[in-house]
Amino acid sequence: MTRRSDWPEQAVEHRAGHRGPGERGDRTGGGAASPSRAGDGAPPPPEEQARAICLRLLTGSARTRKQLAEALAKRGIPDEVAEEVLSRFEEVGLIDDAAFADAWVDSRHRGRGLARRALARELRTKGVDAALVDEAVGRLDADQEERTARELVERRLRTTRGMDREKRLRRLVGMLARKGYSEGLALRVVRRALEEEGDDPEALDAYLPAED
């Protein structure tokens, strides 16, 4: 059992330099031997190894508790040691899945234009609790999602000019679908963009439903 007094000050100090999701850094994730044990060749105890591994990973980017737990398991850290270290990291704020989810939604929506459905799927694969996922993606309202979809289509229109209408529609709608937008929203946004560009609404009726 690791005593609270055994925790190094560097664990708390590390919080100030904590990076958000997606930021680059040292991703090696290896544990470092304790300076006090470097000379005698004895491996550090599992608690020290676990702390070193977590700190190294968190220096590269924010991680969820599940991601860190998986990293510790791969390195042979006993489950009970991993649980204690991870819980302590949560107590001092080095692990915060709610903050991770909020930052992930903001970064991936603004940077990649991902819709709520795609964002939720990504967060679930990273082990974020379902309630936290719903809360984070819920902050992205439907109006903002549609504005982003329109911006994505407007940027892609230039690269699809000259294609036949059916191929162009498939390309634009497919792009939005891959980013997690619903079929109805994708069709509506693409139709509106093509009409504004001057395409014949009657010709579009063969491929896209008219807006209500």
Phi, psi and chi 1 to 4 in degrees:
 res  aa     phi    psi   chi1   chi2   chi3   chi4
   1 MET       -  128.9 -179.4   68.0   69.2      -
   2 THR   -86.4  125.3  -56.7      -      -      -
   3 ARG   -79.4  148.1  -61.7 -170.7  -55.9  -86.0
   4 ARG   -55.3  -36.0  -65.0  -75.6  177.3   87.2
   5 SER   -68.4  -16.0   58.9      -      -      -
   6 ASP   -80.0  -11.0  -68.2  -25.1      -      -
   7 TRP   -74.9  130.0  -80.9   74.0      -      -
   8 PRO   -72.7  150.2   27.2  -34.6      -      -
   9 GLU   -61.5  -25.1  -70.5  -61.7  -35.7      -
  10 GLN   -62.4  -26.0   69.0 -176.3   86.8      -
  11 ALA   -65.4  -39.7      -      -      -      -
  12 VAL   -76.7  -39.5  178.3      -      -      -
  13 GLU   -63.7  -31.3  -68.5  171.5   -2.9      -
  14 HIS   -59.6  -27.3  175.1   82.4      -      -
  15 ARG   -58.8  -35.7 -174.0  178.1 -176.4 -176.6
  16 ALA   -65.6  -27.5      -      -      -      -
  17 GLY  -101.3   15.8      -      -      -      -
  18 HIS   -66.2  127.8 -166.6   48.5      -      -
  19 ARG   -96.7  157.2  -66.4 -170.9  176.3   99.0
  20 GLY   -82.9  174.2      -      -      -      -
  21 PRO   -64.8  141.8   22.7  -32.1      -      -
  22 GLY    90.2  -12.9      -      -      -      -
  23 GLU   -78.9  143.7  -67.4 -174.0   28.5      -
  24 ARG   -84.7  154.2  -59.8  179.8   66.3   83.7
  25 GLY   178.7 -163.6      -      -      -      -
  26 ASP   -71.7  115.6 -174.3  -10.3      -      -
  27 ARG  -111.9   15.7  -62.5  176.0 -179.2  -88.8
  28 THR   -68.1  -38.9   58.2      -      -      -
  29 GLY    75.9    7.6      -      -      -      -
  30 GLY   -77.7  151.7      -      -      -      -
  31 GLY   -81.7  153.0      -      -      -      -
  32 ALA  -115.0  141.2      -      -      -      -
  33 ALA   -70.0  144.4      -      -      -      -
  34 SER   -64.3  135.9  169.9      -      -      -
  35 PRO   -54.6  -34.4  -24.9   34.1      -      -
  36 SER   -69.9  -16.1   62.4      -      -      -
  37 ARG  -112.2   -0.8  -61.4  172.0 -177.2  -89.8
  38 ALA   -65.0  -30.7      -      -      -      -
  39 GLY   -83.8  -26.5      -      -      -      -
  40 ASP   -95.2   -2.0   59.2   18.3      -      -
  41 GLY    77.0   -3.3      -      -      -      -
  42 ALA   -77.5  135.3      -      -      -      -
  43 PRO   -67.2  146.9   26.0  -34.3      -      -
  44 PRO   -67.1  156.0   24.9  -33.6      -      -
  45 PRO   -64.3  160.4   22.6  -32.4      -      -
  46 PRO   -55.2  -36.5  -25.6   34.9      -      -
  47 GLU   -61.0  -44.7  -66.9   85.7   -7.9      -
  48 GLU   -65.9  -41.3  -70.8 -174.3   20.9      -
  49 GLN   -60.4  -45.4  -66.0 -177.9   48.7      -
  50 ALA   -62.1  -44.0      -      -      -      -
  51 ARG   -62.9  -42.2  -69.3 -162.8  -64.9  -90.1
  52 ALA   -64.4  -42.3      -      -      -      -
  53 ILE   -62.3  -47.1  -69.3  167.0      -      -
  54 CYS   -63.1  -44.6  -70.9      -      -      -
  55 LEU   -63.1  -39.9  -72.6  172.0      -      -
  56 ARG   -63.3  -44.5 -178.0   71.2   62.5   85.9
  57 LEU   -66.1  -40.8  -70.7  170.6      -      -
  58 LEU   -70.6  -21.6  -70.0  168.3      -      -
  59 THR   -67.2  -31.9  -63.2      -      -      -
  60 GLY   -74.0  -45.6      -      -      -      -
  61 SER  -170.3  165.7   64.6      -      -      -
  62 ALA   -63.7  145.3      -      -      -      -
  63 ARG  -133.8  152.2  -52.7  -67.1  176.4  112.9
  64 THR   -82.3  164.7   65.1      -      -      -
  65 ARG   -60.0  -40.5  178.1  168.5  177.0  141.5
  66 LYS   -63.1  -42.1 -179.9 -177.3  178.0 -178.3
  67 GLN   -60.8  -43.0  -71.7  176.0  -52.2      -
  68 LEU   -68.3  -39.1  -67.3  172.4      -      -
  69 ALA   -61.6  -40.8      -      -      -      -
  70 GLU   -65.5  -38.9  -69.6  173.6  -14.3      -
  71 ALA   -64.6  -40.5      -      -      -      -
  72 LEU   -67.2  -40.0  -65.3  178.2      -      -
  73 ALA   -63.0  -40.8      -      -      -      -
  74 LYS   -63.3  -27.4  -72.7  179.5 -179.2  177.8
  75 ARG   -95.6   11.3  -70.4  162.2  175.7   80.5
  76 GLY    77.9   19.1      -      -      -      -
  77 ILE   -74.8  129.4  -57.5  -61.7      -      -
  78 PRO   -57.6  146.3  -24.4   34.4      -      -
  79 ASP   -57.2  -42.8  -70.1  -14.9      -      -
  80 GLU   -67.6  -34.6   62.2  -85.4   13.3      -
  81 VAL   -68.7  -44.2  172.5      -      -      -
  82 ALA   -59.6  -44.4      -      -      -      -
  83 GLU   -61.7  -42.1  -77.2  -61.9  -51.6      -
  84 GLU   -66.2  -44.8 -178.1  177.0   -6.7      -
  85 VAL   -65.1  -44.0  169.7      -      -      -
  86 LEU   -64.9  -39.5  -66.1  172.7      -      -
  87 SER   -63.6  -40.1  -66.1      -      -      -
  88 ARG   -66.5  -39.1  178.8   57.4  178.0  153.8
  89 PHE   -62.6  -36.1  -90.9   53.6      -      -
  90 GLU   -66.7  -41.0  -79.1 -172.9  -34.2      -
  91 GLU   -60.1  -39.4  -72.1  177.8   16.0      -
  92 VAL   -90.7    1.6  -60.5      -      -      -
  93 GLY    88.5    8.0      -      -      -      -
  94 LEU   -76.7  -25.2  -67.9  175.0      -      -
  95 ILE  -116.6  124.5  -59.8  174.7      -      -
  96 ASP  -148.1   91.8 -173.0  -21.2      -      -
  97 ASP   -63.9  -31.8  -77.6    2.8      -      -
  98 ALA   -66.3  -46.0      -      -      -      -
  99 ALA   -66.0  -37.4      -      -      -      -
 100 PHE   -59.4  -47.5  177.8   95.5      -      -
 101 ALA   -62.7  -43.5      -      -      -      -
 102 ASP   -61.2  -46.1  -71.2  -17.3      -      -
 103 ALA   -66.4  -37.0      -      -      -      -
 104 TRP   -64.2  -45.5 -173.4  -92.1      -      -
 105 VAL   -61.5  -46.6  167.4      -      -      -
 106 ASP   -62.2  -46.3 -177.6   62.9      -      -
 107 SER   -67.7  -46.5  173.3      -      -      -
 108 ARG   -76.7  -27.3  -61.4  -75.7  -77.4  175.6
 109 HIS   -75.0  -46.5 -179.6   71.5      -      -
 110 ARG   -70.9  -37.6  -71.2 -167.2  -63.8  119.9
 111 GLY   -83.7  -37.6      -      -      -      -
 112 ARG  -115.2   -8.4  -62.9  -71.5  -59.0  -81.6
 113 GLY    72.1   24.4      -      -      -      -
 114 LEU   -72.5  142.8  -62.1 -174.1      -      -
 115 ALA   -85.6  171.4      -      -      -      -
 116 ARG   -57.5  -40.3  -72.7  174.0  -68.7 -174.1
 117 ARG   -62.3  -44.2 -176.1  165.2   55.9 -176.2
 118 ALA   -68.3  -38.7      -      -      -      -
 119 LEU   -64.2  -42.8  -67.6  165.8      -      -
 120 ALA   -62.9  -40.1      -      -      -      -
 121 ARG   -63.2  -43.0 -177.7  169.3   57.2 -113.5
 122 GLU   -63.4  -43.5  -71.4 -174.6  -18.2      -
 123 LEU   -65.5  -37.0  -71.9  171.3      -      -
 124 ARG   -64.8  -37.8  -74.4 -166.4  -64.2  -91.2
 125 THR   -67.2  -21.7   64.4      -      -      -
 126 LYS   -90.9    3.5  -65.4 -178.3 -179.4  -60.8
 127 GLY    86.3   15.3      -      -      -      -
 128 VAL   -74.1  136.2  178.3      -      -      -
 129 ASP   -57.6  143.4 -179.4   77.3      -      -
 130 ALA   -56.7  -40.1      -      -      -      -
 131 ALA   -64.7  -39.4      -      -      -      -
 132 LEU   -69.4  -35.4  -63.7  178.4      -      -
 133 VAL   -62.4  -48.6  170.9      -      -      -
 134 ASP   -60.7  -40.3  -68.9  -17.1      -      -
 135 GLU   -66.4  -41.3 -174.9  176.4  -10.3      -
 136 ALA   -69.2  -48.3      -      -      -      -
 137 VAL   -72.8  -23.3  -60.1      -      -      -
 138 GLY   -66.2  -19.8      -      -      -      -
 139 ARG   -74.4  -14.6  -66.4 -168.9  174.7   93.9
 140 LEU   -93.1  102.1  179.6   61.4      -      -
 141 ASP   -79.0  165.9   62.2   49.5      -      -
 142 ALA   -62.2  -36.3      -      -      -      -
 143 ASP   -64.9  -42.9  -70.1  -20.1      -      -
 144 GLN   -64.9  -39.1  177.1   58.9   51.1      -
 145 GLU   -62.1  -42.5 -165.5  173.4   52.0      -
 146 GLU   -69.1  -38.2 -178.3  163.0  -15.0      -
 147 ARG   -61.1  -41.0  -75.3 -165.6  -62.7  -88.6
 148 THR   -66.5  -40.0  -59.3      -      -      -
 149 ALA   -60.6  -40.8      -      -      -      -
 150 ARG   -65.9  -40.2  -65.4 -163.8   64.8 -178.6
 151 GLU   -63.5  -40.1  -69.3  169.5    0.3      -
 152 LEU   -62.2  -43.9  -69.8  168.7      -      -
 153 VAL   -67.0  -42.6  169.5      -      -      -
 154 GLU   -61.1  -38.1  -71.9  167.6    2.1      -
 155 ARG   -69.3  -33.5  -71.2 -160.0  -62.8  -93.8
 156 ARG   -82.8  -18.4 -171.7   61.5   64.2   87.9
 157 LEU   -55.4  -41.9  -79.8  175.6      -      -
 158 ARG   -60.2  -36.2  -65.4 -171.0  -63.4  -87.2
 159 THR   -80.8   -7.6   66.4      -      -      -
 160 THR  -108.2   -2.3   61.2      -      -      -
 161 ARG   -64.5  138.2  -70.4 -173.6 -178.0  124.3
 162 GLY    99.1  -16.9      -      -      -      -
 163 MET   -76.6  156.5  -63.7 -179.5 -178.6      -
 164 ASP   -69.2  157.8   65.9   75.8      -      -
 165 ARG   -57.7  -45.1 -178.6  178.9  -73.3  110.9
 166 GLU   -65.1  -43.8 -175.9  174.8    1.5      -
 167 LYS   -64.6  -39.4 -176.8  176.4 -179.2 -179.9
 168 ARG   -63.8  -43.4 -166.1 -179.0 -167.5 -162.7
 169 LEU   -62.5  -44.9  -67.1  172.8      -      -
 170 ARG   -60.6  -41.1  -73.0 -159.3  -52.8  -92.0
 171 ARG   -63.5  -45.5 -175.9   72.4   58.0   85.7
 172 LEU   -71.4  -45.6  -66.1  170.0      -      -
 173 VAL   -66.4  -39.6  171.5      -      -      -
 174 GLY   -63.6  -37.1      -      -      -      -
 175 MET   -60.8  -44.1  178.2  -92.1  -65.0      -
 176 LEU   -69.1  -38.1  -69.7  179.6      -      -
 177 ALA   -61.8  -40.7      -      -      -      -
 178 ARG   -65.6  -23.9  -72.0 -169.5  -63.9  -85.6
 179 LYS   -91.9    6.2  -69.6 -178.4  178.9  -67.5
 180 GLY    96.3    8.0      -      -      -      -
 181 TYR   -80.6  144.4  -66.7   89.4      -      -
 182 SER   -67.6  157.2   67.5      -      -      -
 183 GLU   -60.6  -43.5 -178.8 -178.9   22.3      -
 184 GLY   -60.9  -45.0      -      -      -      -
 185 LEU   -66.0  -42.2  174.4   60.6      -      -
 186 ALA   -61.9  -45.5      -      -      -      -
 187 LEU   -63.5  -42.7  -66.8  172.7      -      -
 188 ARG   -63.6  -45.4 -176.8  170.5   70.6 -108.9
 189 VAL   -67.2  -42.2  167.4      -      -      -
 190 VAL   -66.1  -43.5  169.7      -      -      -
 191 ARG   -59.8  -46.2 -179.6 -173.2  179.1   97.7
 192 ARG   -61.8  -41.8 -176.0 -177.2  -56.5  169.5
 193 ALA   -64.8  -40.2      -      -      -      -
 194 LEU   -71.2  -36.5  -66.6  177.8      -      -
 195 GLU   -64.3  -42.4  -73.4 -177.9   -5.7      -
 196 GLU   -65.5  -26.8  -69.3  175.5   -7.3      -
 197 GLU   -77.9  -14.6 -166.6 -176.4   49.7      -
 198 GLY   113.2    6.6      -      -      -      -
 199 ASP   -69.2  152.2 -149.9  -27.3      -      -
 200 ASP   -73.8  117.2 -177.2   -0.2      -      -
 201 PRO   -56.7  -37.8  -24.5   35.1      -      -
 202 GLU   -66.7  -35.9  -66.6 -174.6    1.3      -
 203 ALA   -69.2  -33.1      -      -      -      -
 204 LEU   -70.8  -22.0  -70.1  172.8      -      -
 205 ASP   -59.4  -26.3  -73.0  -19.0      -      -
 206 ALA   -71.0  -18.6      -      -      -      -
 207 TYR  -119.2  -34.8  -54.6   98.8      -      -
 208 LEU  -125.6  139.0  -61.9  174.2      -      -
 209 PRO   -69.2  146.0   26.2  -34.2      -      -
 210 ALA   -70.7  150.6      -      -      -      -
 211 GLU   -72.7  147.3  -69.5 -169.5   63.7      -
 212 ASP   -67.4      -  -64.7  -26.6      -      -
